[in-house]
Amino acid sequence: MKSAALSALLSSTLSYASPLHLNLFRPATAVLCRSLLPTSTPNPFHTQLRTAKISASMSSSFKPEQARVPPAIPPPTPPLSKFKIGMCQLSVTADKERNIAHARKAIEEAAEKGAQLVLLPEIWNSPYSNDSFPVYAEDIDAGGDASPSTAMLSEVSHALKITIVGGSIPERCGDKLYNTCCVFGSDGKLKAKHRKIHLFDINIPGKITFMESKTLTAGGSPTIVDTEVGRIGIGICYDIRFSELAMLYAARGAHLICYPGAFNMTTGPLHWELLQRARAADNQVP
């Protein structure tokens, strides 16, 4: 019974740590700190009266909309109240052209079934290895022949009039490589580009060792984009492990947060669904 009671207490306490309740803590903490300050008289009545006056003054000056850093933004009205999302699972090969053709077919099939937003997985045009990233990397900013993967996404999004969160591909920019997600609107134009912020370096002896940081450079900024289906926050795979990114997207008014991923089968089964549910529950977004 004690364990059950403790679990219930912890659950009720932790529920107030969500972003939706952060504002409630700040005035209460401030009042508590103020009430501990010494007063000019030891008379308890005067101490309580002074505390009450301070509390009233603080309450009148407290502005909950400024309690967040950055301050929360009310979400815009969604352009669509209901729409279908197509999530494509792809088997990647060493043949880049085949991977691109396969991804296009999957997108077309999703659109035929009514999907207005289609998502691809992480690193869908290349084998997932440090040896492959430099070979398969594309210059996204140059476009055209320099980036056949994104050229296909642009063409098919325009042809089918859909929004595409294009998973991710290895991106070459100068002498650096990034793990990059491109978002295309129904007009075929590139709306946003997110570079994976949290690189996945792991070493579990006897099971898995992989260091993305050997070849990839971490992105430096969050990405939130307004699309035809709503405001979307973008992360890539291991970005989901860090709750602050999702909290920021929720504060920026995101209707939806997308995390294209290619989780390994050592930590993936333990984390992937759990973290998705946690980010959604924490921030009250799908």
Sequence and secondary structure as in RCSB ss.txt:
>XXXX:A:sequence
MKSAALSALLSSTLSYASPLHLNLFRPATAVLCRSLLPTSTPNPFHTQLRTAKISASMSSSFKPEQARVPPAIPP
PTPPLSKFKIGMCQLSVTADKERNIAHARKAIEEAAEKGAQLVLLPEIWNSPYSNDSFPVYAEDIDAGGDASPST
AMLSEVSHALKITIVGGSIPERCGDKLYNTCCVFGSDGKLKAKHRKIHLFDINIPGKITFMESKTLTAGGSPTIV
DTEVGRIGIGICYDIRFSELAMLYAARGAHLICYPGAFNMTTGPLHWELLQRARAADNQVP
>XXXX:A:secstr
 HHHHHHHHHHHHHGGGSGGGHHHHHHHHHHHHHHTS  S   HHHHHHHHHHHHHHHHHH  GGGSSSS     
   S SS EEEE      S HHHHHHHHHHHHHHHHHTTEEEEE  TT SS SSTTTHHHH B TTT GGG HHH
HHHHHHHHHHT EEE   EEEEETTEEEEEEEEE TTS EEEEEE SS  EEEETTTEEEEGGGT     S EEE
EETTEEEEE  GGGGG HHHHHHHHHTT SEEE      TTTHHHHHHHHHHHHHHHHT  
